[in-house]
Amino acid sequence: MKARLPQGMGKGPSNNMNQMIKQAQKMQSDITALQEDLEQREFSASVGGGMVDITINGKRNVLSLNIKPEVVNPDDIEMLQDLIMSAFNEAVAKLDEESDAEMQKLTGGVSFPGLF
């Protein structure tokens, strides 16, 4: 005698759980691919009317820094330091903004604390 499952069994919670696990795995894979893609992108900022330009990558490493000679004043090093910090912070803000926007698209607006 063969044992049969009642009608509807096997399609219930365990099937839904398997689907959820597959969706979570796909989302994790998509997030990893997006993070790798973002690491390869470049983000630039210009401050002080173009006196300081900076380009960083998605890993927040500085790729280039250009300073116009006329902004270099030995008597006012603080201004140059402020411009460089401002340019870097603006480039990081652009990276964060783009990263957040891409993650929102990928996750449908669901937030996963600690993940990104």
C-alpha positions in Angstrom: 0.0 0.0 0.0 1.3 3.4 -1.0 1.1 6.2 1.4 -0.3 9.4 -0.1 -0.1 12.8 1.2 -3.4 14.6 1.7 -4.4 17.0 -1.1 -2.5 20.2 -0.8 0.4 18.8 1.3 3.8 19.4 -0.2 2.6 22.7 -1.6 2.2 24.4 1.8 4.6 26.2 4.1 7.7 24.1 3.2 7.3 25.0 -0.5 6.9 28.7 0.4 10.0 28.5 2.6 12.0 27.0 -0.3 10.8 29.8 -2.5 11.8 32.4 0.1 15.2 30.9 0.5 15.8 30.9 -3.3 14.7 34.5 -3.5 17.0 35.4 -0.6 19.9 33.6 -2.2 19.2 35.4 -5.5 19.0 38.8 -3.8 22.3 38.1 -1.9 23.9 37.2 -5.2 22.5 40.4 -6.9 23.7 42.5 -3.9 27.2 41.0 -4.2 27.3 41.7 -7.9 26.2 45.3 -7.3 28.8 45.8 -4.6 31.5 44.6 -7.0 30.2 46.8 -9.7 30.1 49.9 -7.4 33.7 49.2 -6.4 34.8 49.5 -10.1 32.9 52.8 -10.6 34.5 56.2 -10.3 33.0 59.2 -8.4 34.3 62.8 -8.9 33.8 66.1 -7.2 35.0 69.6 -7.8 35.1 72.4 -5.2 36.3 75.9 -4.9 35.1 76.8 -8.3 37.1 74.0 -9.9 40.2 74.7 -7.8 40.3 71.2 -6.4 39.1 68.1 -8.2 39.1 64.6 -6.8 38.1 61.2 -8.2 37.6 58.1 -6.0 36.5 54.6 -6.7 33.8 52.6 -5.0 36.3 51.4 -2.4 36.8 55.0 -1.4 40.4 55.1 -2.7 41.6 58.3 -4.2 42.3 57.8 -7.9 43.3 61.4 -8.7 43.6 64.7 -7.0 44.1 67.9 -9.0 44.9 71.2 -7.4 45.1 74.5 -9.3 48.4 76.3 -8.5 46.6 79.5 -7.7 44.8 77.9 -4.7 48.2 77.0 -3.1 49.0 79.7 -0.6 51.8 78.9 1.9 50.2 81.4 4.3 46.8 79.7 4.1 47.3 75.9 4.2 44.0 75.5 6.1 42.0 76.7 3.1 43.7 74.1 0.9 43.1 71.4 3.5 39.5 72.3 3.8 39.0 72.2 0.0 40.6 68.8 -0.3 38.5 67.4 2.6 35.4 69.0 1.1 36.1 67.5 -2.3 36.7 64.1 -0.9 33.5 64.2 1.3 31.4 65.3 -1.7 32.8 62.4 -3.8 32.0 60.0 -1.0 28.5 61.4 -0.7 27.9 60.8 -4.4 29.1 57.2 -4.0 26.8 56.7 -1.0 23.9 58.3 -2.8 24.3 56.1 -5.9 24.9 53.0 -3.8 21.7 53.6 -1.8 19.7 54.3 -4.9 21.0 51.0 -6.6 20.3 49.0 -3.4 16.8 50.5 -3.2 16.1 49.3 -6.8 17.5 45.9 -6.0 15.7 45.3 -2.7 12.5 47.1 -3.6 13.0 49.5 -0.7 13.4 46.8 2.0 16.2 47.6 4.4 18.5 45.0 5.8 20.4 46.5 8.8 24.1 45.7 8.6 24.0 44.5 5.1 24.6 47.8 3.3 
